[in-house]
Amino acid sequence: MRDITYPVVIVTAKTLFRVLGMRFQMSGTEHVPRRGGAILACNHIGYTDFVFDGLATQPSKRLVRFMAKKEAFDHSIGGPLMRSFHHIEVDRDNGEESYRRAVEYARSGEVVGIFPEATISRSMEIKELKTGAVRMAAEAGVPLVPMVTWGTQLLKTKDHEPDILGRGKTIGLHVGEPLDVTGEDPVAETARLREAMSALLDKAITEYPIPPEGQWWAPARYGGLAPTPDEAARLDAEEKAAKAARRAARSTD
């Protein structure tokens, strides 16, 4: 694929991060293949995750084609930019098309980034994962690479005021060993993926320069104040119901 804007934006972003005094903790970046396709399965704790996830593939000189919801492509400025990066538009009413496109990308040698939790984790834990990442990797015949980002929730996430510039913040980017998947048992292989991502999350939290105890952005099992997974599930259900109610109200106007 021909990339004109993507490399320029990456250089600009790295410069901005330095100006803002942001620091990065990285591990396992050698696990990103230097050539050939791959599915990069990332956790989801904030709205800016994809901005930073791509930095983990830079040591391997790879660009990531992220799967992102359709609304991101509808923006008058962000939409054309996302398309110039060759990201993949996900229409939840027609998910099969975006799935097929992702498989084609990976099969043709691209690194495809996916958030298998589907939505931001309010608990900051790894939520239950959809099986799509496993099925894509198996169908495309490429490795499935687990990855965890930590610290992006401090910039912008659900239920909290944003600090979008992130001056002086530390972002952790941790990549795990590729998983070979066959797709014969997507549920079991997705469980393996979740285990790998959970281990990376534990590493990210324990190595982060700020202790998690008493922090709103840390999981409850680490002494943080984030909702427990059960509490987060209840909040997610309430949010989903509220959105459905608003859509229903608009349709009757």
C-alpha positions in Angstrom: 0.0 0.0 0.0 1.1 3.5 -0.7 1.4 5.6 2.4 1.9 9.4 2.2 0.3 10.9 5.2 0.9 8.0 7.7 4.7 8.4 8.0 4.5 12.2 8.2 1.9 12.0 11.0 4.0 9.5 13.0 7.1 11.8 12.9 4.9 14.7 13.9 3.3 12.7 16.8 6.7 11.6 18.1 7.9 15.2 18.1 4.8 16.3 19.9 5.3 13.5 22.5 8.9 14.7 23.2 7.7 18.3 23.5 5.1 17.2 26.0 7.7 15.3 28.0 5.9 12.0 27.6 7.8 8.8 28.4 7.4 5.3 27.1 8.0 1.9 28.6 8.3 -0.7 25.8 8.9 -4.4 25.9 8.6 -7.3 23.5 8.5 -5.1 20.4 10.8 -7.7 18.7 7.7 -10.0 18.5 6.1 -7.8 15.8 7.0 -9.5 12.5 9.3 -7.5 10.3 7.6 -8.8 7.2 4.4 -10.6 6.4 0.9 -10.3 7.8 -0.1 -10.4 11.4 -3.1 -9.6 13.6 -2.2 -7.3 16.5 -4.7 -7.9 19.3 -4.8 -4.9 21.7 -6.5 -4.1 25.0 -8.8 -1.1 25.1 -8.7 1.3 28.1 -9.0 4.8 26.4 -10.0 6.7 23.4 -6.4 7.4 22.3 -5.2 3.8 22.4 -4.7 3.3 18.7 -2.5 6.5 18.6 0.0 4.8 20.8 -0.4 1.2 19.9 1.2 1.8 16.5 4.4 3.0 18.2 5.1 -0.6 19.4 5.5 -1.7 15.7 7.9 1.1 14.8 11.1 -0.9 15.8 10.0 -3.5 13.3 9.3 -0.7 10.8 5.7 -1.7 10.4 2.5 0.4 10.0 -0.7 -0.9 11.6 -4.1 -0.9 9.8 -6.5 -0.5 12.7 -10.1 -1.6 12.7 -12.2 1.3 14.0 -15.9 2.0 14.3 -17.7 3.7 11.4 -18.3 6.9 13.4 -14.6 7.7 13.3 -14.6 7.7 9.5 -17.7 10.0 9.4 -15.8 13.0 10.8 -15.1 15.7 8.2 -11.4 15.9 9.1 -10.6 12.6 10.9 -12.4 10.5 8.3 -10.2 11.3 5.3 -7.1 11.0 7.5 -8.2 7.5 8.7 -8.8 6.4 5.1 -5.3 7.8 4.1 -3.9 5.5 6.7 -5.7 2.6 5.2 -7.5 1.8 8.4 -10.5 -0.5 8.2 -14.0 0.9 8.8 -16.2 -1.3 11.0 -20.0 -1.0 10.5 -21.6 -3.0 13.3 -24.6 -3.5 11.2 -22.5 -5.1 8.5 -19.5 -6.6 10.3 -18.9 -9.3 7.8 -17.5 -6.8 5.2 -15.0 -5.3 7.6 -14.0 -8.8 8.7 -13.3 -9.9 5.2 -11.3 -6.8 4.5 -9.2 -7.4 7.5 -8.4 -10.9 6.5 -7.5 -9.7 3.0 -5.1 -7.1 4.5 -3.4 -9.6 6.7 -3.2 -12.2 4.0 -1.5 -9.6 1.7 1.2 -8.9 4.3 -0.3 -6.1 6.4 -0.4 -5.8 10.2 -4.0 -5.4 11.2 -4.8 -3.9 14.6 -7.9 -5.1 16.4 -9.5 -4.4 19.8 -11.1 -7.8 20.6 -12.8 -6.4 23.7 -14.9 -4.3 21.3 -15.4 -1.5 23.8 -13.4 0.4 26.4 -12.8 -1.5 29.7 -14.1 0.6 32.6 -12.5 -1.9 35.0 -9.1 -1.5 33.3 -9.0 -5.3 33.2 -9.0 -7.4 30.1 -12.7 -8.0 29.3 -14.2 -11.0 27.7 -12.8 -11.1 24.2 -14.7 -11.6 20.9 -13.4 -14.5 18.8 -12.9 -12.3 15.7 -9.1 -11.8 16.2 -8.5 -15.6 16.4 -10.7 -16.3 13.4 -9.0 -13.6 11.3 -5.5 -14.8 12.1 -6.4 -18.4 11.4 -8.2 -17.6 8.1 -5.4 -15.4 6.9 -2.7 -17.9 8.0 -0.8 -15.2 10.0 0.4 -15.0 13.7 -1.8 -13.5 16.3 0.2 -11.0 18.4 -1.1 -10.0 21.8 -0.4 -6.5 23.1 -1.3 -4.3 26.0 -1.2 -0.5 26.4 -1.1 1.1 29.8 -1.4 4.8 30.8 -3.6 5.9 27.9 -6.6 5.9 30.3 -5.0 9.0 31.9 -5.5 10.9 28.7 -9.1 10.2 27.8 -11.4 7.4 28.9 -15.0 6.8 29.9 -16.5 8.6 33.0 -13.5 10.8 33.6 -12.4 14.3 32.6 -9.8 14.2 29.8 -6.2 15.3 30.0 -5.6 14.9 26.3 -2.2 16.6 26.1 -0.8 14.2 28.7 2.1 16.3 29.7 4.7 14.2 31.5 2.7 11.1 31.3 4.2 7.6 30.9 2.7 5.2 28.4 3.5 1.5 28.6 3.5 -0.6 25.4 4.0 -4.4 25.9 4.0 -7.0 23.2 3.8 -10.7 23.8 5.0 -13.7 21.8 3.0 -14.5 18.7 0.3 -17.2 19.1 -0.2 -19.8 16.3 -3.9 -20.4 16.0 -5.8 -22.8 13.8 -9.4 -21.6 14.2 -10.5 -25.2 15.0 -11.6 -24.1 18.5 -11.9 -20.3 18.4 -13.3 -20.1 21.9 -10.4 -22.0 23.5 -7.8 -20.1 21.4 -9.5 -16.8 22.4 -9.1 -17.9 26.0 -5.4 -18.4 25.4 -5.2 -14.9 23.9 -6.9 -13.4 26.9 -4.5 -15.2 29.3 -1.6 -13.8 27.3 -3.0 -10.3 27.4 -3.8 -10.5 31.1 -0.2 -11.5 31.8 1.0 -8.5 29.8 -1.4 -6.3 31.7 0.0 -7.5 35.0 3.5 -6.7 33.7 2.4 -3.2 32.6 0.8 -2.4 36.0 3.7 -3.7 38.1 6.4 -1.9 36.1 4.5 1.4 35.8 6.2 4.2 37.7 3.1 5.2 39.7 1.8 2.5 42.2 -1.8 1.5 41.5 -3.1 1.7 45.1 -5.8 4.3 45.5 -5.7 5.4 41.8 -8.9 5.8 39.9 -7.3 4.4 36.8 -6.1 1.1 38.3 -8.0 -2.2 38.7 -9.7 -3.0 42.0 -7.6 -6.1 42.5 -4.5 -4.0 42.6 -6.0 -1.7 45.2 -7.2 0.8 42.5 -10.5 2.6 42.5 -11.7 1.4 39.0 -15.0 -0.5 39.0 -14.8 -4.2 39.5 -15.5 -6.3 36.3 -19.0 -6.9 37.5 -19.6 -3.2 38.3 -18.2 -2.3 34.9 -20.5 -4.8 33.2 -23.5 -3.1 34.9 -22.3 0.3 33.8 -21.8 -0.9 30.2 -25.3 -2.4 30.2 -26.8 0.9 31.4 -24.9 2.9 28.8 -26.0 0.5 26.0 -29.6 0.8 27.2 -29.4 4.6 27.3 -28.0 4.7 23.7 -30.7 2.4 22.5 -33.4 4.7 24.1 -31.9 7.8 22.5 -31.9 6.1 19.1 -35.5 5.0 19.5 -36.4 8.6 20.5 -34.8 10.0 17.4 -36.5 7.5 15.2 -39.9 8.7 16.4 -39.2 12.4 15.9 
